[in-house]
């Protein structure tokens, strides 16, 4: 039987350490603003191995998950966020479990300090929980001074968009058009592209209003699935 503690999880992670993988990770997470979480320690474990471990630990108690989030080792937090995202999306998870995971994510957002950590859990742990609830917290996160909280606001929109609702996603996108960070430009562009997948008219209306002021990469992502003539027209607005 799998021992569902942070200590046991960490021991299994350390057993998977690879110097070759560490070199790959260090090349991938190049140092620089928005690319590397300052102060993080990487030990060199393949993401696929961490995701497999997460599947074995879906019933890890909240307190143990929080202990993993407190680790300075990046891979431990990858494991915690992977568990949280998978558990939140699991059809057998209860509302109480999903609520606890949502609350943990927001309470310890200080430990979710890189793009990959946000992307692992924001969609299901935050956005999934808010499907039938007010989304005020997303609009607050979108105005945060912390880039990772703003990215959470973006990625949490995806389940809501998939549910056919685009108002929150468009409002958050409008707030973030002038964001200084390219990682947010890409995230917003992806959100807008998803909006277009469920409500093309809503995307076109948004672009008519905002394309001229959108960063180039944001616009490129947003118009990816439009017709060539439409792409050219919106690019010409910049």
N, C-alpha and C positions, 0 to 999 in steps of 0.2 A: 504494500500500500504506500502511495506517495505521501511523504510527510509535508504537510501544508504550512510550513513556517518559512520566514525570510531567511533564517540561517541555513536551512536545508536547501532552499532554492539557490542561495549564494554558493554553497559548496558544489552544487551541480554545475553552476555557471563557470566557476573557477576550473573545474575538471575539463571544460571544453576550450580552455584558453589555447590560443595558437599565435606564435610570434609572427607567422606569415600573415595571418588575418589581421593582426595589429598593424602591420605595415600597410596593408590595404586600407584599413580604416583611417589611418593617419593621413593617407593621401586623399581619401574621399572627403573627410571633414577638415578641409584646409582652414588654416587660421585666418580669421578676418571677421569684420562685423556681419552678423546675420548668418554666418556659416558654421561657427564653432562656439559651443557653450563654454565660456571662459571658466576655468577651474575644474572642468570635468576631467576624469581619469578614464581612459579606455584601456581595457586589458586584452582585447582581441578575441572576440567570439562572433561567429557568423550569426547574422540576424535570423536565418532559417532555424538554427539550433535554438535560439531564444524563443522563437515563435512556437516551436514544438514543445519546449518546456512549459510555456504559458498554457498550452492546451491541457497539460497534465495538472495544472494548478488553478483551475477556474474556481474552485471552492476555497481558495486561500482567504482567511478572515481579513476584514478591513484593516485591523491593527497591524497585521503582518505586511499587507500591501503598503501601508504608510511607512513601515520600517524600511522596505525596499526603496521607496521613493526618497528616503533620507540619505541613501547611500551616495557617496561621491563618485562611485563607479557608474559610468553611463549605461553599461549593459544591464545593470541591476534595475535601473529605472526603465529601460526599454522593456525588460521583463514585466515589471509592474504595470506599465501602461498597456502592454499587449494583453495581459490578463484582464485588465479593466475594460478594454474595448471589446474583447471577445465575450466576456461575461455579460456586459451590457446588451450585446446583440443576441445573446443566446435565448432561444424561445422558451426555455424552461426557467429562466431567471424570474424571480418574483419582483413585484413593484418595490418592496422594501429593499431588496438587494440593489436594484437599479438606482433607487434614491440614495442609498449609502455610497455607491460608487460615484454618482454625480456630485454629491457633497464633498467627498474626498478629493475629487479632481479640482474643484474650485477652491477648497480649503488649502490645498497644497500646490497651487499653481506656481508657487515659488520654486518648486522642484521640477516643474515641466518647462525646461529652459532651453529647448532647442526645437527646430522645426520637426524633426523626426518623432519626437516625443508627443508633440501636439497632434501630429497626423495619425498616430496610433490609436488615440482614444477620443478625441474631440467629437468626431462624427457620431459615434454610437453612445458614448457615456454622457455627453452633454446634449447634442442635438436630438438623439433618440429619446432621451428623457423629457425633453421639452415639446415633443410632438403635440401633446394635448394640453399644454400649459402656456402661461404667458411667457414671452421671450425677452422681457425687460433686461435680464442679465446679459443677453447677447449684445444688446445695444450699449450697455455699460462697458462690456469688454472691448467693443469696437472703439471706444474712446479712451481706452487705457493708454498710459505712457509706455507700457511694456509690450514689446513687439509680439511676444508669444501669446499674450492674452488677446491681442488683436487677431492673431492667426486663428486662435480658438474660435473667436466669433465667426470667422469665415467658414471654417471646416464644420462647425456645428450646424451650419445652414443646409448641408447636403441632404440629411434625412427629411428636413422640412420641405425642401424643394421637391424631393422625390414624392412627397405626399401631395404635390400639386399646389403648394403655397409659395408664393414668390415675394410677397410684400416685405417681409423682414429681410430677406436676402438683398433686395434692391435698396432698401433703406440703409443697410449696413455697408453695401458697396458704395453708395453715394458718400457716406461719411469718410470712407477710406480712399477715395480717389486721389486725394492730395498727400497720402501717406509717403514718408520719405524712403521707406524700405522696399527693395525689389522683391523680397520674399512675400511681402503683402501684395504687391502689384500682381504677382503670379497667382496668389491665392484668390484675389478678387476676380481676376480674369477667368479663373476656373469656375468660380461661383456663377459668374454671369453666363458663361457657356452652358452651365447646367440649367440655369433659368431658361435659356433659349430652347433647351431640350423639352421643356414642359409647357412653355408659354412664349412662343416666338415673338408674338406681338409685344409682350411686355419687355423683352430684350431690345427689340428695335426701338421702342419708345424711349427706353433708358439711353440707348446709344445716341439717338437724335438729340437728347438733352446734354449728354456728358462726353461724347466721343472727342470733342475738340480739346478737352482738358485732361483726358486720360493719358497716363504714361504709355509709351509705345508698347511695352511688353504686355501690359494689362489689356490693351485694346486687341493686340494680336491673339491672346488667349480667348478673349470674349467673342471674337468674330470667326473663330476657327471653322465652325460648321455652317457659316453663311455662304450664300452664292458668291461667285467671283465678283460680279458687278456690285453687290452690296458691300463686300469687303473693300473694294476700291473706293466706293463712295465714302465710307466711314474713315478710311485712312486719309482721304483727301481733306477731311475736316480738321486734321491736326495742324 
